[in-house]
Amino acid sequence: MEQKKGILVVSFGTSHLDTLERTITAVEQYIAAQFPEYRVYRAFTSGMILRKLKRKENLIFDNVEEALERMAADGIETAVIQPTHVINGIENDRMLEAAEAYRDRFETMQIGAPLLSTAEDYKKAVHAVMAEVDPAEDETLILMGHGTDHHANSAYPTLEYTFHLLGYRQVLVGTVEGFPNLQNVQTKLEITGCKKVVLMPFMLVAGDHAKNDMAGEEDSWKSELEENGYEVRVILRGLGEFRGIRKMFAEHITAVI
């Protein structure tokens, strides 16, 4: 008898239903289409978001432990876990820890890598973004990553370096909660002499950080850049909306199975 197979797609989550559909759901659907012999499950790692979705939208989703419990109860024998995390940071460490406790509940358990894990991943991510985002000659594309105090934050400067290496000199990468921050980005922007900016999140979803910290009318990257004389255009798209990024997650699954 053939083994029952399941893929658990693990995301931080978002309480913004518009971007949830276009990003997380889109990634899950893409994975389901690529691996028809696997049943696809969802887990969110943010307890705050899970509580908010339940309270405000009456939507109930599993955390990692609950989803693995569900898979085991469904008789899944071959389990694959694929995070939609951008970097190998705190969220990913927690997910790995949670998953280990369930390893003996399945005949096999494989865990895929986050988006930016190998040098090749950085190049693929750059091409995936630039295939769909086309800044004009006189525009600088600024990508806003989440950032973290975890050592994996080095992914963001590496990403900017990779853009430049591949010939996209007009791209700068900053973070909300790590290094480089907006001040660091603006220092580089001044050197370019460019006065037009395109702002886009480098996060799976275009949720709270993208709508408020990046594109909000006050106390945001957009408002600060405008105050400093820049003309700002906003692209509110999460990485999950990019076909090339969805493809990368599927490739990470293929790599472990």
N, C-alpha and C positions, 0 to 999 in steps of 0.2 A: 504493500500500500504506500502511495506517495506521501511524503511528509507534509504536514501543514506548515506553511511558511507565512511569516508576517514581517512587515517593516514598520517600525515605530519612528515617526518623524517628530523630532523634539525641537520645539521653538521656545524662545523666551515668552512670546505671546504679545498680544496687544488688545486694548479694550476698544480700539477704533474699528468698527465693523466694516467700514468702506475699504480700508487698507488690508484688513484681515482677509477679505475675499480675494483681493487682487494679488496678494503676496503669499501668505502662508497656505491658503487653500489652493492657490495656483501651483505652488511647489508640490503639495501633496498630490494633486491631480496629475501633474506631469510625471511624478514618480510612479503613481499607480498605472499610468499608461505604459511606462517603460518596463515595468515588472508585473505583468498581468497575473503571474502565478503566485504573487504575494498579496496578502491582505494588508492594506495600509491603515495604520492607527495614528492617532494624534496625542501628543502630550505638550503641555506648557510648563515651563519651569518657574514662572513668577507667581508666587502665592498671592501677591497683591492684585495682579491682573485676574487671576482665577476668581478671587473674591468679588472683584468689581464687576466682572461679567455675570456672575451669579446674581449679584444684588441689583444691577442696573438693567440687564438684558434677559435675566432668567436663563442664561446659558451656562451649562455645566460641562466642563471639559476635565480630562484627567491630568494629574501631575505624572511624573515619570513612574513612580512606584505604582500608582493606580492603573496606569496603562499597561505596565508589565504584568500586573496581577490579572488584568482583563485578558491579556494575550495568553497567559498560562491557563486561565479558566476556559478559554476558547479552544484549548488543545493545540496551540501553536508549538511546534517542535523546533523549527529553524527560525530564530529571531535575529533580525538585523535592526540596529538602532542608527539612525542618521540624524545628527543635529543640523539645524539651519543656522547655528551660531557662526558669526563672521570670523572670530578668532578663537584660539585655544585658551580662553580666559577663565574667569571664576565660574561662570554659568556652565561651561563645558566640564570643568573639574568636578562640579557638584553632580552633574548628570552622570559622569563616569562612576562616581562613588555610589550613587543611587542604583545604577545598573548592576554593579558588581554583586550586590546583595541578592540579585535574582538570577545570577548565572546558572546555578544548579537546577533552576526550574525549567530549563530548556535543554534540548540535546546539543544545540549549538547556539552561541550568541556572538554575533560580530558587530563591531561598532565602527561606523564611518567617521572620517575626519571632518572638522569644521571647514568653512569655505577657504580660508587662507592658511594652508598648512605646508605646502611645498613651494619652492621657487616657481615651479610650473603653474601652480594655482594663482600666484600673483599676476603672471602674464595673462592667463586665461581671463581673470577677473577684469583686468584692464581692457582687454579686447571686447569682453562682453558689454562693458559700460560704453565704450567708445563706438561700438556698433550701432548704438541706439541714441547716444547723446552727441550732438554735433555743435559744439560752441563755435561761434563766428570767429573770424580771424582776430578781431579786436576784443574778444571776450576771454576772461580767465574763468575756468571751471573750478569752483571750490567745493570739495566733497566734505561733508560733515560726518565723521565717524563717532561712535559712542565714546570710546576711550575708557581706560580703567587704570587702577593703581597696580594691577597684576603685571608681571613682567611681559606678558603677551602683548602689551600695548605697543611694543616695538614693531608690530605689524603695520601700524599706520605710517610711520616714517618710511618703512620699507616699501609700502604701497606707492607713496609719492615718488620715491626713487625709481620704482619700476615704470611708472607712467613716463617719467622723463627719459629713462633708458630706451623705451619703445618709441620715442619720438614725440610724445605728447607733452611738450614743455609747458603748455598753458594750463596745466592742472596742478592744483595745490590741495593737500589733504590736512584737515584739522580735526580736533575732537572736542566734544562737550566736556568730558570729564577726565581727560588725560593730556598727554603731550603729543604733538604740538597743539596749543590752544589757538583761539582766534587772534590773539595778539601776535603770536609767532607767524601765523598765516599772513596777517596784515603787513608785517615787516617785509616779508618776501614780495607781497603784492606791490608795495611801494617801489621796490627795486625794479619791477617790471615796467612801471609807468602806465600800466593798463588801468582804465577808468571804468570798464564794464565787467560785471561779475555775473556768473551763473551759479546759483546755489543749489546743491542737491544732497540729500542724505546718502551716506554710505552705510546703510543699515537695512536689514531684511525688510522691515516695514516702514512706511512713512506715517508714523503715529505721533505720539506726544512730543518727542524731541524735534521731529521734523516740522510739525505744525506750529509749535510754540517757541522752542529755543532757536530754531533756525529761521523760520518764516514769519514768526509773530510780529504784530505791529509795534510792540515795545519790548525792551530788554532782550532783543534777539540778535542773531548774527546779521539779519537783513537790516534791522533798524540801525545797528551800530555802523555797518558799512555805508548805509545811506547818509548817516550823520557825518561820516568822514568823506563825503563827496562822491561815492561810487554809485553808478547806475546798476541796480540789482534786478535780475530776472530769476524766478524761482521754479525749480522742477520738483514737484512733490510726487516722486516715484520711489517706492522702496525697491531694494535689490531683487526681491521676489518677483517683480514685474518683468525682469529682464530674462529673456529666453536663455541666453548664454549662461546666466547664473543658475537657473533651474537645471540646466544640462550638467553643470559642474557638480551639483549635489547628487544627481543620478550617477555620474562617473565615480563619485566617492563611494557610492553603494556598490557599484560594479567592482571596484578595487578590493573590497573586503569579501565579496561573495565569489 
